[in-house]
Amino acid sequence: MNDKLMSNKLILTIFFFFPFTSSYCETRSFKGDIDWISQKSLKIVSKKISPDKKEITPLGNPSFLGARFYINKLGKLTKLLPMELVIKSENKKLKTNNPPITLENCQINPNSLIEASFKLETPFFSVQQRKIYELKVSLKCGHMNTFSFDFDGHSGQALTIFNISKKAVLKMKKHNIIGFWNKKIKIIYPGRGDYYSYGKVNLTKGHYWDVVGHELGHAVYDMANIGTMEGGPHRIDECYSKGLALSEGWASFFSAWLSVDLKDEDAKFEYMVPRRAPLRFENIPSDVCPGETNEWRVTGFLWDLIDINEDQEDTLKIPFKNFWKFTLKKGFKSTSSIYKSMLKSGFSPLLLNPIWEQNFLNRPKNISI
């Protein structure tokens, strides 16, 4: 390859690489509140994860075998979504948090131990660092085997990431809106920061459920081409550009849809942006920069379109499935683009305007695309 061609190729590579990574690969020097990347080298961890505690309860039949998985947060147990443990020796699968199965080997050898395993991957995503995480457990025949994982422990965080991601898939399947999800997302944990780039989600804390949902939201937003993906430093209570505010605000909106009750009168994030936590988006603090160039207010606006809690004159209650189909593959440049498109599609300004005003603190007539 000649020097001139090599030089042109290098210039193109640099040009396309930096604008994209600046969106979600921010350094701490940018003081980004949610999305950031560390310059420190990454500590490599084992792909093997394991429970922190095990309890067994007799089932009354030696051939029965069951398993339950929980996350333990300061003594409060939360059931994980069902997983299919693979029992290779029996060529069978056991679904956790479900009724026990019957194994012939357990009948022949009462109280024996059965080895089972599970990989943290689905056709839609995988949770991994260099290699996909794998959980291995020993199950005692004739018993319900209950495993708990500390919420802030390494294994518990990996499982929480898997659980939230699986919840996203299940909710979108339930609403029959999963068709856009056409590639497997690699979720890197622990990563060098919390950010999304080139089809990969990077996370540092799996128990920060709201941040997990936010970064996954970036991947969904990108795959579904909901809107523009602008770059640049940003702080959640400040104003910057309409496009960046939309992409960041939508990611938080998706996280809320995954994990927050639509009826919640005080909808908020628990961990997101510690300096402002808990981050209330049903009732946004007055010191937050007004207008659609603020991501926090974009989240509040989008949430008020679909939530079923009536505050002030917010009575729209659009089903998420309908709103999703309305925004799918539209490539919106700003929140005002969504607003104007909704008006053109027949949504009443009498219902939309109050939601805009109470979140952005200005009148819709002053907006521009």
C-alpha angles and dihedrals in degrees: 000000000000122000094249093053091045090051093050091049091051092050092051092048092053093044095054097038103054101046091053099044092047087068098065107001097075122162124226088252086072089057092222111180101214111005115055143136130213125226091214120107115261120251109229116226134194120269090228119097128182141185122266095216138018131196128179129205124189114247097200094243121077092212094057122099128182141166136197128190126203139173111228113213109181092320097320113113120213118191116236122224112269117279129191111239113204116226102193096182090060098032087233141119127224120203112217122231089024135100114296122265128225120247123190091209090058090054091051095043109031116203092011121143122251120200117224135173142190133194119215097236141097132178086270104048147353131213111218149124107212092331131028112267118252128198120207124188138171114230122202115224117242091023143093104240111210118194126187129193124202109246094228097037121104096252093042091052093050090050092047090054089050091047095051092046092049089049089056091052093046094048092049091047090050090055091043092238100116096102094098092061096095103153138044115257117220110218109199116205126205092020132170091263145335108286146108122238137157095352094312128112115209121199136179101187120036095187091061089092094179094053090046089054091046095054091043086050090060090056092048092046090051097047092046093045092226093159150327121315106216125179137219141093117301141177119204098236096044133078127244128141130344093235096050091045090052096049093046095040092049092051090055090045089056091049089052092049089053099050114011125084111248088220094054110128090198102037110183147150119249104206108012112116101359094207089063100028132169085050106209115201099167088058108026115198116252094236092066112108109265126234139046093294089078117084095207090058091045089056090050092050094049091045092052090054092063108022121102097215109105111218120170105326096336103128105134101106099180111189109247091235091058094046091048093053090047093055100034114123092350097122094213116199097205144358089259087059088059091046094051092044089053091053091050089051092057105266110148117251086213088068099033100045098061090051091051094047097047092051104036098030093225138085121269091230089071095058125105133189 
